[in-house]
Amino acid sequence: MKNPFRWLAVVLVVSACGVALAQTTPAPVAPASEVLPAAPAPAPTAPVPAMPTTPTATAAGTASAPAPAGPDDVVLPPPRQEGGKPLLQALRERKSEREFSPEPLPLQQLSDLLWAAAGISRPESGKRTIPSAKNWQMVEVVAILPDGAYLYDAKANLLRNLAKDDLRPLAGKQGFVASAPLTLVYVSDPLKLPIEVPEEDRTLYAAVETGCITQNVYLFCASEGLATVVRASVDRPVLAMALHLPLTHRITLVQTVGKRP
Ligand SMILES: Cc1cc2nc3c(=O)[nH]c(=O)nc-3n(C[C@H](O)[C@H](O)[C@H](O)COP(=O)(O)O)c2cc1C
Protein backbone atom coordinates (compact mmCIF):
# COMPACT_ATOMS: atom_id res chain seq x y z
CA MET A 1 0.00 0.00 0.00
CA LYS A 2 1.48 3.34 -1.04
CA ASN A 3 1.94 6.01 1.59
CA PRO A 4 -0.76 8.59 0.85
CA PHE A 5 1.23 11.25 2.68
CA ARG A 6 4.01 10.96 0.13
CA TRP A 7 1.86 12.69 -2.51
CA LEU A 8 0.69 15.23 0.01
CA ALA A 9 4.30 15.97 0.85
CA VAL A 10 5.12 16.45 -2.85
CA VAL A 11 2.19 18.82 -3.25
CA LEU A 12 3.20 20.80 -0.17
CA VAL A 13 6.83 21.06 -1.31
CA VAL A 14 5.75 22.18 -4.81
CA SER A 15 3.35 24.69 -3.25
CA ALA A 16 6.08 25.99 -0.98
CA CYS A 17 8.40 26.45 -3.97
CA GLY A 18 5.60 28.31 -5.74
CA VAL A 19 5.16 30.64 -2.79
CA ALA A 20 8.89 31.28 -2.59
CA LEU A 21 8.97 32.07 -6.31
CA ALA A 22 5.96 34.35 -6.03
CA GLN A 23 7.74 36.36 -3.34
CA THR A 24 10.63 37.16 -5.67
CA THR A 25 8.75 37.47 -9.00
CA PRO A 26 5.94 39.98 -9.55
CA ALA A 27 2.87 37.92 -10.47
CA PRO A 28 0.67 39.00 -13.39
CA VAL A 29 -2.89 39.85 -12.37
CA ALA A 30 -5.23 37.07 -13.49
CA PRO A 31 -8.74 37.88 -14.71
CA ALA A 32 -11.42 37.01 -12.18
CA SER A 33 -12.67 34.12 -14.33
CA GLU A 34 -9.30 32.40 -14.01
CA VAL A 35 -8.95 32.75 -10.29
CA LEU A 36 -9.38 29.40 -8.67
CA PRO A 37 -11.73 29.10 -5.69
CA ALA A 38 -10.04 29.04 -2.32
CA ALA A 39 -9.06 25.65 -0.95
CA PRO A 40 -12.06 24.20 0.92
CA ALA A 41 -10.22 23.50 4.12
CA PRO A 42 -6.86 24.23 5.71
CA ALA A 43 -4.35 21.39 5.77
CA PRO A 44 -4.84 19.40 8.96
CA THR A 45 -2.27 20.17 11.62
CA ALA A 46 -2.67 16.87 13.46
CA PRO A 47 -2.36 13.44 11.85
CA VAL A 48 -5.75 12.03 10.85
CA PRO A 49 -6.61 8.64 9.40
CA ALA A 50 -6.14 9.15 5.67
CA MET A 51 -7.73 7.45 2.70
CA PRO A 52 -5.23 4.91 1.47
CA THR A 53 -4.40 4.83 -2.21
CA THR A 54 -4.45 1.60 -4.13
CA PRO A 55 -1.97 0.61 -6.81
CA THR A 56 -3.03 1.23 -10.40
CA ALA A 57 -4.23 -1.81 -12.29
CA THR A 58 -1.32 -1.61 -14.67
CA ALA A 59 0.78 -2.65 -11.72
CA ALA A 60 -1.93 -4.69 -10.04
CA GLY A 61 -0.80 -8.00 -11.49
CA THR A 62 2.66 -7.60 -10.04
CA ALA A 63 1.83 -5.55 -6.94
CA SER A 64 2.50 -7.00 -3.55
CA ALA A 65 -0.32 -8.53 -1.54
CA PRO A 66 -2.82 -6.04 -0.11
CA ALA A 67 -2.45 -4.97 3.50
CA PRO A 68 -4.34 -7.21 5.93
CA ALA A 69 -7.64 -6.07 7.38
CA GLY A 70 -7.40 -3.67 10.31
CA PRO A 71 -9.57 -3.96 13.43
CA ASP A 72 -12.19 -1.53 12.06
CA ASP A 73 -12.22 -2.94 8.53
CA VAL A 74 -14.99 -5.19 7.25
CA VAL A 75 -14.11 -8.40 5.42
CA LEU A 76 -16.61 -8.93 2.62
CA PRO A 77 -17.91 -12.34 1.55
CA PRO A 78 -16.79 -13.35 -1.96
CA PRO A 79 -19.03 -11.52 -4.45
CA ARG A 80 -21.62 -13.43 -6.41
CA GLN A 81 -20.61 -13.11 -10.05
CA GLU A 82 -23.39 -15.02 -11.75
CA GLY A 83 -27.17 -14.87 -12.03
CA GLY A 84 -29.35 -11.80 -11.83
CA LYS A 85 -31.96 -10.62 -14.28
CA PRO A 86 -31.25 -10.74 -18.02
CA LEU A 87 -29.34 -7.64 -19.11
CA LEU A 88 -32.06 -6.30 -21.38
CA GLN A 89 -34.65 -6.59 -18.62
CA ALA A 90 -32.33 -4.78 -16.19
CA LEU A 91 -31.80 -2.03 -18.77
CA ARG A 92 -35.55 -1.66 -19.17
CA GLU A 93 -36.07 -1.47 -15.40
CA ARG A 94 -33.19 0.92 -14.63
CA LYS A 95 -34.46 4.13 -13.07
CA SER A 96 -33.81 6.70 -10.36
CA GLU A 97 -35.80 6.37 -7.15
CA ARG A 98 -35.78 8.65 -4.12
CA GLU A 99 -37.54 6.65 -1.41
CA PHE A 100 -35.58 4.16 0.68
CA SER A 101 -36.18 1.81 3.57
CA PRO A 102 -33.68 2.45 6.39
CA GLU A 103 -33.09 -1.33 6.62
CA PRO A 104 -29.38 -2.17 6.11
CA LEU A 105 -28.38 -4.20 3.08
CA PRO A 106 -27.18 -7.74 3.87
CA LEU A 107 -23.37 -7.99 3.74
CA GLN A 108 -23.54 -10.43 0.81
CA GLN A 109 -25.65 -8.00 -1.21
CA LEU A 110 -23.28 -5.16 -0.33
CA SER A 111 -20.33 -7.23 -1.53
CA ASP A 112 -22.16 -8.09 -4.77
CA LEU A 113 -23.09 -4.44 -5.29
CA LEU A 114 -19.52 -3.19 -4.80
CA TRP A 115 -18.17 -5.86 -7.11
CA ALA A 116 -20.69 -4.83 -9.77
CA ALA A 117 -19.74 -1.18 -9.20
CA ALA A 118 -15.96 -1.49 -9.55
CA GLY A 119 -14.84 -4.97 -8.55
CA ILE A 120 -12.03 -6.94 -10.13
CA SER A 121 -13.39 -9.19 -12.87
CA ARG A 122 -10.02 -10.42 -14.22
CA PRO A 123 -7.71 -11.13 -11.29
CA GLU A 124 -4.76 -11.95 -13.54
CA SER A 125 -4.63 -8.33 -14.74
CA GLY A 126 -6.45 -6.60 -11.89
CA LYS A 127 -8.91 -5.11 -14.40
CA ARG A 128 -12.36 -4.20 -13.17
CA THR A 129 -16.03 -4.37 -14.15
CA ILE A 130 -15.71 -0.84 -15.54
CA PRO A 131 -13.47 0.50 -18.30
CA SER A 132 -10.74 2.94 -17.35
CA ALA A 133 -8.54 5.21 -19.49
CA LYS A 134 -5.26 3.31 -19.95
CA ASN A 135 -6.49 1.24 -17.01
CA TRP A 136 -5.25 3.95 -14.65
CA GLN A 137 -8.22 3.26 -12.35
CA MET A 138 -8.43 6.78 -11.00
CA VAL A 139 -11.85 6.47 -9.36
CA GLU A 140 -12.31 4.78 -5.98
CA VAL A 141 -15.59 3.84 -4.30
CA VAL A 142 -16.28 4.86 -0.71
CA ALA A 143 -19.28 3.38 1.11
CA ILE A 144 -21.04 5.51 3.71
CA LEU A 145 -22.87 3.19 6.09
CA PRO A 146 -24.65 3.98 9.37
CA ASP A 147 -21.64 2.87 11.43
CA GLY A 148 -18.95 4.63 9.44
CA ALA A 149 -17.33 5.26 6.07
CA TYR A 150 -15.20 2.71 4.25
CA LEU A 151 -12.99 2.58 1.18
CA TYR A 152 -13.81 -0.41 -1.04
CA ASP A 153 -10.58 -2.32 -1.54
CA ALA A 154 -11.53 -4.51 -4.48
CA LYS A 155 -8.28 -6.45 -4.49
CA ALA A 156 -8.52 -7.46 -0.84
CA ASN A 157 -12.34 -7.65 -1.04
CA LEU A 158 -12.79 -5.66 2.13
CA LEU A 159 -13.96 -2.31 3.36
CA ARG A 160 -11.18 -0.19 4.86
CA ASN A 161 -12.44 2.08 7.58
CA LEU A 162 -12.00 5.80 6.95
CA ALA A 163 -14.29 7.21 9.65
CA LYS A 164 -16.32 5.75 12.51
CA ASP A 165 -19.08 8.36 12.60
CA ASP A 166 -22.44 8.22 10.85
CA LEU A 167 -21.65 10.57 7.96
CA ARG A 168 -24.94 10.00 6.14
CA PRO A 169 -26.24 13.49 7.00
CA LEU A 170 -23.23 14.89 5.12
CA ALA A 171 -23.77 12.63 2.10
CA GLY A 172 -26.31 14.85 0.37
CA LYS A 173 -28.73 17.71 0.53
CA GLN A 174 -31.93 15.77 -0.15
CA GLY A 175 -34.03 14.55 2.76
CA PHE A 176 -33.86 10.82 2.08
CA VAL A 177 -30.06 10.66 2.19
CA ALA A 178 -29.59 10.78 5.97
CA SER A 179 -31.80 7.73 6.61
CA ALA A 180 -31.04 5.61 3.53
CA PRO A 181 -28.73 2.72 4.52
CA LEU A 182 -25.96 3.36 1.96
CA THR A 183 -24.48 6.14 -0.09
CA LEU A 184 -21.60 5.42 -2.42
CA VAL A 185 -19.12 8.24 -2.90
CA TYR A 186 -17.03 8.27 -6.06
CA VAL A 187 -13.60 9.76 -5.47
CA SER A 188 -11.08 10.51 -8.19
CA ASP A 189 -7.38 10.52 -7.57
CA PRO A 190 -5.77 12.64 -10.31
CA LEU A 191 -2.31 11.55 -9.19
CA LYS A 192 -2.95 8.09 -10.59
CA LEU A 193 -2.37 9.65 -14.03
CA PRO A 194 1.05 10.57 -15.42
CA ILE A 195 2.05 14.20 -15.01
CA GLU A 196 1.81 14.94 -18.75
CA VAL A 197 -1.95 14.23 -18.94
CA PRO A 198 -3.67 17.63 -19.38
CA GLU A 199 -6.04 18.84 -16.69
CA GLU A 200 -9.11 18.73 -18.95
CA ASP A 201 -8.41 15.10 -19.81
CA ARG A 202 -8.10 14.22 -16.10
CA THR A 203 -11.51 15.74 -15.50
CA LEU A 204 -13.00 13.94 -18.50
CA TYR A 205 -11.56 10.55 -17.57
CA ALA A 206 -12.75 10.87 -13.96
CA ALA A 207 -16.26 11.76 -15.14
CA VAL A 208 -16.43 8.89 -17.62
CA GLU A 209 -15.09 6.33 -15.14
CA THR A 210 -17.60 7.57 -12.58
CA GLY A 211 -20.42 7.35 -15.12
CA CYS A 212 -19.56 3.74 -15.88
CA ILE A 213 -19.63 2.88 -12.17
CA THR A 214 -22.96 4.61 -11.66
CA GLN A 215 -24.55 2.70 -14.53
CA ASN A 216 -23.22 -0.62 -13.18
CA VAL A 217 -24.82 0.24 -9.84
CA TYR A 218 -28.07 1.22 -11.55
CA LEU A 219 -28.19 -2.09 -13.44
CA PHE A 220 -27.31 -4.12 -10.35
CA CYS A 221 -30.10 -2.36 -8.43
CA ALA A 222 -32.56 -2.98 -11.26
CA SER A 223 -31.58 -6.64 -11.21
CA GLU A 224 -31.94 -6.91 -7.41
CA GLY A 225 -35.07 -4.78 -7.05
CA LEU A 226 -33.20 -2.11 -5.06
CA ALA A 227 -33.77 1.64 -5.25
CA THR A 228 -30.95 3.97 -6.26
CA VAL A 229 -30.26 7.50 -7.46
CA VAL A 230 -27.01 9.10 -8.53
CA ARG A 231 -26.58 12.63 -7.24
CA ALA A 232 -24.52 15.73 -7.77
CA SER A 233 -26.25 17.51 -4.90
CA VAL A 234 -23.68 17.06 -2.19
CA ASP A 235 -21.41 19.51 -0.38
CA ARG A 236 -18.17 18.05 -1.69
CA PRO A 237 -15.66 20.00 0.44
CA VAL A 238 -17.52 19.19 3.65
CA LEU A 239 -17.85 15.50 2.83
CA ALA A 240 -14.25 15.29 1.62
CA MET A 241 -13.05 16.70 4.93
CA ALA A 242 -15.22 14.30 6.95
CA LEU A 243 -13.77 11.40 4.95
CA HIS A 244 -10.21 12.67 5.55
CA LEU A 245 -9.57 12.65 1.81
CA PRO A 246 -6.17 13.90 0.70
CA LEU A 247 -6.43 17.42 -0.69
CA THR A 248 -5.56 16.10 -4.12
CA HIS A 249 -8.64 13.86 -4.33
CA ARG A 250 -11.99 14.96 -5.73
CA ILE A 251 -15.52 13.72 -5.11
CA THR A 252 -17.17 13.35 -8.51
CA LEU A 253 -20.70 12.09 -7.69
CA VAL A 254 -22.53 10.21 -4.96
CA GLN A 255 -25.15 7.48 -5.30
CA THR A 256 -27.66 6.40 -2.69
CA VAL A 257 -28.80 2.77 -2.56
CA GLY A 258 -31.30 0.87 -0.44
CA LYS A 259 -34.35 -1.32 -0.33
CA ARG A 260 -37.64 0.16 -1.43
CA PRO A 261 -39.83 1.21 1.53
C1 LIG B 1 -24.68 13.83 -13.34
C2 LIG B 1 -26.03 13.56 -12.70
C3 LIG B 1 -26.37 14.25 -11.55
C4 LIG B 1 -27.59 13.99 -10.92
N1 LIG B 1 -27.87 14.63 -9.75
C5 LIG B 1 -29.03 14.34 -9.10
C6 LIG B 1 -29.30 14.91 -7.83
O1 LIG B 1 -28.51 15.68 -7.29
N2 LIG B 1 -30.44 14.57 -7.20
C7 LIG B 1 -31.36 13.70 -7.76
O2 LIG B 1 -32.38 13.45 -7.13
N3 LIG B 1 -31.12 13.13 -8.96
C8 LIG B 1 -29.98 13.42 -9.64
N4 LIG B 1 -29.70 12.80 -10.83
C9 LIG B 1 -30.65 11.82 -11.38
C10 LIG B 1 -31.45 12.41 -12.53
O3 LIG B 1 -32.39 13.34 -12.02
C11 LIG B 1 -32.19 11.27 -13.26
O4 LIG B 1 -31.24 10.38 -13.80
C12 LIG B 1 -33.03 11.84 -14.37
O5 LIG B 1 -34.15 12.53 -13.86
C13 LIG B 1 -33.56 10.74 -15.30
O6 LIG B 1 -34.32 9.79 -14.55
P1 LIG B 1 -33.95 8.24 -14.59
O7 LIG B 1 -32.59 8.05 -13.98
O8 LIG B 1 -35.03 7.56 -13.79
O9 LIG B 1 -33.96 7.81 -16.03
C14 LIG B 1 -28.50 13.06 -11.48
C15 LIG B 1 -28.14 12.38 -12.65
C16 LIG B 1 -26.92 12.61 -13.25
C17 LIG B 1 -26.53 11.83 -14.48
The ligand as a Tripos MOL2 file, in Angstrom:
@<TRIPOS>MOLECULE
LIG
   31    33     1     0     0
SMALL
NO_CHARGES

@<TRIPOS>ATOM
      1 C1        -24.6800   13.8260  -13.3380 C.3       1 LIG1
      2 C2        -26.0280   13.5590  -12.6960 C.ar      1 LIG1
      3 C3        -26.3700   14.2530  -11.5530 C.ar      1 LIG1
      4 C4        -27.5930   13.9950  -10.9180 C.ar      1 LIG1
      5 N1        -27.8710   14.6260   -9.7470 N.ar      1 LIG1
      6 C5        -29.0300   14.3370   -9.1010 C.ar      1 LIG1
      7 C6        -29.2960   14.9080   -7.8310 C.ar      1 LIG1
      8 O1        -28.5070   15.6760   -7.2850 O.2       1 LIG1
      9 N2        -30.4410   14.5690   -7.2000 N.ar      1 LIG1
     10 C7        -31.3560   13.7040   -7.7630 C.ar      1 LIG1
     11 O2        -32.3840   13.4460   -7.1340 O.2       1 LIG1
     12 N3        -31.1170   13.1320   -8.9600 N.ar      1 LIG1
     13 C8        -29.9800   13.4160   -9.6380 C.ar      1 LIG1
     14 N4        -29.7030   12.8020  -10.8340 N.ar      1 LIG1
     15 C9        -30.6540   11.8240  -11.3820 C.3       1 LIG1
     16 C10       -31.4540   12.4130  -12.5300 C.3       1 LIG1
     17 O3        -32.3900   13.3430  -12.0180 O.3       1 LIG1
     18 C11       -32.1910   11.2670  -13.2610 C.3       1 LIG1
     19 O4        -31.2420   10.3780  -13.7980 O.3       1 LIG1
     20 C12       -33.0290   11.8350  -14.3680 C.3       1 LIG1
     21 O5        -34.1520   12.5340  -13.8580 O.3       1 LIG1
     22 C13       -33.5620   10.7360  -15.3030 C.3       1 LIG1
     23 O6        -34.3240    9.7860  -14.5550 O.3       1 LIG1
     24 P1        -33.9520    8.2370  -14.5940 P.3       1 LIG1
     25 O7        -32.5930    8.0540  -13.9840 O.co2     1 LIG1
     26 O8        -35.0250    7.5590  -13.7930 O.co2     1 LIG1
     27 O9        -33.9590    7.8130  -16.0310 O.co2     1 LIG1
     28 C14       -28.5040   13.0590  -11.4840 C.ar      1 LIG1
     29 C15       -28.1400   12.3820  -12.6550 C.ar      1 LIG1
     30 C16       -26.9200   12.6130  -13.2460 C.ar      1 LIG1
     31 C17       -26.5310   11.8290  -14.4810 C.3       1 LIG1
@<TRIPOS>BOND
     1     1     2 1
     2     2     3 ar
     3     2    30 ar
     4     3     4 ar
     5     4     5 ar
     6     4    28 ar
     7     5     6 ar
     8     6     7 ar
     9     6    13 1
    10     7     8 2
    11     7     9 ar
    12     9    10 ar
    13    10    11 2
    14    10    12 ar
    15    12    13 ar
    16    13    14 ar
    17    14    15 1
    18    14    28 ar
    19    15    16 1
    20    16    17 1
    21    16    18 1
    22    18    19 1
    23    18    20 1
    24    20    21 1
    25    20    22 1
    26    22    23 1
    27    23    24 1
    28    24    25 2
    29    24    26 1
    30    24    27 1
    31    28    29 ar
    32    29    30 ar
    33    30    31 1
@<TRIPOS>SUBSTRUCTURE
     1 LIG1         1 GROUP 0 **** ****
